[in-house]
C-alpha cells in the first residue's frame, strides 16, 4: 500500500491528534497495514476507540481472518483526512490491538479556499492578541507581532518563536487585530488548529527555534485589507 505524502503535513500537536482520532472513530475507512518481505498485509479496522483512562487507542480487527506479526511495526491509516502514522509499540489481545496515542501523524492538508504563500524574502506580519482582555490597546504581554508565511480569507499560517509556545498554549482562541501594522476595523477571532516544528529552512531567518502555527479564522478578512496586505 502506497500513501502519497505530497499534500500532507506533520502534526505533533496533542489536541489536533486527539481531534483527528475522535473524528475517525465513527468512520469505516480506517485500516492498518504491515510491510514484510512478501509485500504488505492490509487489515481493515472494524472499530476504533480511545481509552482516555489508559491514554491509548484500541482498534478491533477480525483476528480469525487477518494476522498481525507482533515483531513488525504497524501503520494506521484513518478515514478522516486520510491521516497516517506509525506505531512501533503495541499489544494484541486476540481481536483488539492497543497502542499509545501517537506523538506524530501525517495528515492531509485540506484547503478549500486558495491560499497565497509568501516568498521567504517577504516580511509580512500580523498582530495577534489574547482574548483574555476586553480591550485592544497595545500590551506587550498580550499581543504579538508574528511573521506570516501564507494567508487565505479564512486562515493564516504563522512562524512564531519557540519562546512564545506557552502564549499559544494559554491562548487557543486569539484576536487577529492588524495586518502589517494596519489595524482591522473589527478584530477577527481565530483558533489555533496546529503547532509544529516542520518549517522550511528558507523561512527561518534566525538561529533560534521557530514554530509553524495554523490559525482558523471565525470570520473572513475584509477584501480590501487582504488586497493591501498582499501588495
Secondary structure, 3 states (H helix, E strand, C coil): CCCCCCCEEEECCHHHHHHHHHHHCCCCCCEEEEEECCEEEEEECCEEEEECCCCEEEEECCCCCCCCCCCCCEEEECCHHHCEEEECCEEEECCEEEEECCCCEEEECCCCCCCEECCCCCCCEEEEEECCCCCCCCCCCCEEEEEEEEEECCEEEEEEEHHHHHHHHHCCEEEEEEECCEEEEEEEEEEEEEEECCCCHHHCCCCCCEEEEEEEECCCCCHHHHHHHHC
